[in-house]
Amino acid sequence: MVFGGSKAIFLGCDVDGNWSQIGEVCHPGYYSKELNQYVSSLLYQASFNASRQYALSLDTDNNAIISGYDDQGSWVVKTEIKHCSSNAQFSPSGRKLLALLLNRQDCDKTADPVDQGQPPEHTSHHQGFIKRTYGNFKLWDCSSPGDRLDNAQTLEHSGANHGIFSPSENFLLSYGTESNGVCIWGYNEEGNLVEKARVSHPVGIIDAAFNAQEDSVLTRSNGNVVKIQSLDSQGKWQEQLEVEHQRHVYKARFSRSGHLAYTFSLNTACILGRDNNGKWIKQAMTNLVNDYSIEGADFNGLENHFLIYGNKLNRKDKHQPGLVQIWGIGDDGQWAKREQINLDHSVKSAKFSPDDDLLLIQCNNDRNRLRSSKKGTVLLWKMPVGPE
């Protein structure tokens, strides 16, 4: 794919390895009130779906065009989306397309000519930034046959500006910093997405995610609260756990397997897991010493070890030391601190090796850990064989 100006050109490769043009899409111009004339829209984003059967192109006038192959193998326009934000996305499989729509009033504001070519959410208007308002999504099924994609479902969630598909794409999450909760959407018997549950938070939502099994949802607010919802035996979403840190939560994630999760704030981290009845609980609360801040955390591949790393908060300390803690789970199912590695320099990152045998710690040789430096030291730490 090649795009520039108002046109996107799509290229294809035949069995002999020869490239040729298979189609093109031209975005229409728009009327500029400031220039008092029609001007060309400029494309700033274009992408294929996973199967390469569809493409999405976006321009600076908040218009999107979905194009793709028709039944005769020609590349055609499938549908056009007005007032589309840059958050439009194909699902991981490419079978669905989710588009976030901007408020009509926002779209009537024309960006300055010098700002054309930038995503609409970042264009300036007069002396400041345009504040975008959201709340409506449209969902298309790209796996249905036909030359047009005319049937789209509208999902309403005031203040939401993010949509996340579950791994199987059978569920959808919508949330945003201007919303007061997270909507969990699922399909009904007619094949339409309907709201299954809503997770309330007192302030806007920064992050939300499904676990790998799609039976739990983790939500993080723009504050100090993390919640986990889970499906009960009747298939209803119920709140199972609320974790409240004393300070702002920096990160919250499910583990790769989906059986564990973690959260961390300035100097505390929490390991979350399930009890024998499958209910989410706090399994351990870890913390660094008071004058250190946590800057990262993660499980190893086997998920029997957990690390947190951070640096000293006192910037007057010339050494700016860092440290790494390693936690392990014993045969009794309890987490305990196994190692604490104190370092003379600040820690940039710490992670487990793919085989879980080693811990890789990257340190900054520069005394000022806030200064960008290409110099650094990587330390390899041998992981303990088993619980101590």
N, C-alpha and C positions, 0 to 999 in steps of 0.2 A: 504494500500500500504506500502511495506517495500522496501527500496533500500539501497544498499551499494556496494562499489567497482564499477564494470561495469554492475551490474544487478539490475533490478527492478522487484519485485515480487508483483503480484496483488492478493488480497484476496477478497472473497465474502462471504456473510452471507445468509444462506438459511432460509426458513420459520420457522425452528425449532430453529434458533439462533446459528447454528453451522457454524464456519468459516472454509473455505478451500481455497486452491490455485486455482485461475481461469485462471492464465496465468503468463507469465514472458517475459521480454524483456532484451536482452543482447546487450550492446553497443560495437561496434568493437574497436579494439585498433588502434594505430596510430604510425607512424615512428618518432622517436625522433632523430633529427640531432645531438643533444648534446651527447646523449647516444649511437648513432649509432646502434640503435636496435628498434624493435617494443615494445611498452609498452601498458598497459591497460588504457583505458579511465576511468575516475572516474566520477560517477554521483554526481551532487551537487544539483539538483532540480528535483522534480517530482510532478505532480498534476493531478487531475481528472477535467473534465468539469462538469457543473452543473447537467447534467443528469447521470453522472457516466458511460456513454457509451464510452467515450474516455479518454485517458491519454496522457500527454506530459511529456517526460523525457529529460533532458539536461545533457551533459557531458562536461568535461574540454577541449575537442578538438573541441568545438564549433559545435557539432553535436546534433541534436534533433531527437527524434523518436516519432511519433504519433501512438498510438496503440489503439485497441478497439475491440468490438464484431463484428464478421462477421454475415452473414445471418443464419449460423447454430448455433450461440451462442458460438462460440469459440473465445478466445482472440488472435488476430493476429496483426502484424505490418501493419499499414495503409499506412504510408509513412515515409521517412527519409528526414531531412532538413540539408543540409550542410551549414557551415558558419553562424550558427544561434546565435544570441545574447541572453542574459538572459532576454531580454524584451519580449520574446514570451509569448503570453497570449491567453486564451480562452475568448470569449465575455461573458458578464454576463449571457446570456441565455445558453451558451455552444454550440450554433449552428454554431459558426464561430471561426476560429483560425487565429490570426495575428502574424506573425513572422518578426522580424527585422533582416536583413541580414548584416553581417559584410563585409567590404572590403576584397577581396580575399588575398591581400597582408598582411593584418593584421593577417589573419588566418594561413598564412604560417609560422608565427613566433611562435616557440614552447616555452611554459612556462617552467620555471625552475622546476625540479622535486619536490623541497620543496614546490612549490606553487600549486601543483595539489590538487584538492579538493575545490578550491576557484572558484567563478564565473570568467569567462574569462576576463571580463572588469576590474577585480581587480588583475589579475596576473601580476607579474613583469617579465621583460625581461632584462637580464644582470643587469645593474646598475640603471635602471629606469622603469617607467611604460610604457606599450605599449599604444600609442595613437590610439584609435579606430576611424574609419571613417565609416559613415553610409550614407544611402540615398535610400535603396531599402527595401520595405516591400513585403511580400507574404501573401495572404489572401485565406484561404480554407473554403469551405462550408461543415461543419460537419453534416448537416442534410440530405444530399443527400444519397440515398441508394448505396450499393456496398461495396466490400471488400477493395477497394483501394481509397485513396484520391490523385489522380494523377493530377487533374485539379486545379491549383492555379492561381490567378491573381496577377500580379506584379504591385506594385505602386511605382513610382519613385519620391522622394523628397530629393534633395541633402541636407545633413547636418541634416536631421531629425532623431531623435532617440526615439520619443514617438508617440504612436498611441492611440487615445481615441475614443471609440464607443459612439454614442449618446444613450440616454435611450432606444429608440426603435430599435437601431442598423441599422437604415436606413441611417445614416450618419457616417462619420469618420473624425477625425482631426489628422493631422500629423504635428509635429513641433520639434524643438530642439535648443539647445544653439548655435549650429554651423550653423543653418539655418537663413535666413533673413526674414522669414515669416511663416505663418501658412496656410496649405492647407485644404480646406473644400471639402471633397469627398462625392458624392452622387451617387445613382444608375441611370443608363440610362434605356432605354426601353428594351435593351438586357440583363439586369440584371448584368451589370458590373459597378464597381465603376469608376467614372470619376471625374476629378477636376472641382468643381463647382465655386470655388472662391479662391483667395489667399489674405491673410492679410499681408501687408508689414510692417515691423518694421526696423529701422536702425540698431538694434543690435539683438542678438539671443533671442529666445523665452524661457521663464521660465515656463509658464503655459498657458493652453488654456482649455476651457470647453464650453459645450452646457448648455443652461438653460433647465428646465423641459419640456417646450413646444417644444423644438428643433427648435425654430424660431429665436434664437439669439445665438451668439458665442462671448465669452469674451476672449481676448488675453492680456497677460502681457509680456512685453519685459524685458530684463536684463538691465533695466534702469528706467526711470521715467514716462513711457507712458503705458496707458491701452486703448484698443479699444473695441468697441462693433459693431459687424456686425449683421444685421437682414434681414430676408426675406421680400421683398416688395410684392405688390399685384400681380405681375407677376411671383412670385417664384424665383426672383433673389436676390442673397446676395449683400447687399449694406452696406457701412460703415455709421453708424448713429451717433456715438459719439466717441470722443477722449478726454481722461482725462490726463492731464499732471500735475504731482506733481513737486514741486521744488526739491525734493530729490528722492532717489531710492524707488520704490514701493515694499513694503514687501509682500503684499497679495492683491488679488482681487478675489472675489467670487460672484456667483449668490446666491440669497436667496433660501430657500428650494422650495418655490412655483415657482420660476423662474420669478416673476414679479418685483423683486428688485435686486439690486446688491450693493456691496460696495468695496472700495479700501482704503488702507492706506499706508502712508510712515512714516517717522520718527516722525513727530508731526502733521500731517494732515490726516483726513479721509474724504471720499466723499461718500454720499448716492446717488445711481443712481436709477432712476425709469422711468416710461413712462408718457407722457402727454396724453391729451384727444384724440389725434390722433394716439396714440400708438407708438410715437417716443421716443427713449431713450434720457433722459436729466439728467443733474446734478440737484438733488433736494435739496441738502444741502451740505455744506462744514463745517466739524467740525474740531476743533483743540484743543489740550491741550496747557497749558501755555508753554512758550518758553523753559523752563528748564526741561520739561518732555518729555519722548519718548513714543509713542504708541507701545504696545506689543501685542494687541489683539483686536478683534472687532467681533460683531455678532448681528443678529436680533433675536427677540424672536419668539415663534411659530406662534403667530398671525400676526407678522411682522408689528406691530404698535409701537414697541419700538426698539431702537438700542443702543448698548453700545459700548464704547471704554474704554480700561484701559491701564495704563502705570505707569512708575516710573520715579523718578527724575534722571536727567542725571549726576548731580554733585556727583561723588562718594566720594568726601571729606566730604559730609554731613553725619554725623554719624547716622542720623535717616533713611536715604534712604527711604523717604516716597513715597507712591503710591497714585493713585487716580483713580476713576471710574466716567465716565460721562454717564448719561442716557438721550437719546433723544427720543422724542415722536412725533407722527404725529397728528395734530389736525383735526377738522371737515372741515377746509378749505383746507386740503391736504398739509399743510406746516409743515415741520419738525422744531422742536425747542428744545433747551436744557431744560430738566425737573429737573434733579438733578445733583449735583456734590458731590461725596463722597470723602472726603480727609481722608487719612489713615496715621497712624504713621509708618507703616511697608510697605515693598514692596509688590506688588501684583503678585502672581504667575498666577492666572487665575480668570476670572469672567464669569459667564454664568447664563442664565435664568433657572428657574426650569421648569419641563415639563408642569406644568399647568399655567405658566407665572405669578404666583402670587408673586414669590419671586426672588430675585437676590442672587446668591451664589458667595461670594468672598473669595478666598483662599489667605491668606497672609503668608509671610515668617517671622517667629519670629526672625531669624538670622538677625543681622544688615547688614551683607554683602549679598545682594540679589543674587550675583553671586555664592555663595557657596552652594553646595547641602546640604540640611538639611531635615531630616524627621519630624522635628517639625514645626508646623504651626497652624494657626488659621483660622477657617471658619466662616465668617459672613453672616447672613441672613438679607437681606434688603427687606422690604415690598414694593412692586411696587405700584405706584399710581393707583387709580381706573380708572381715566379717564384723559384726557388732561387738563392741568391747564390753 
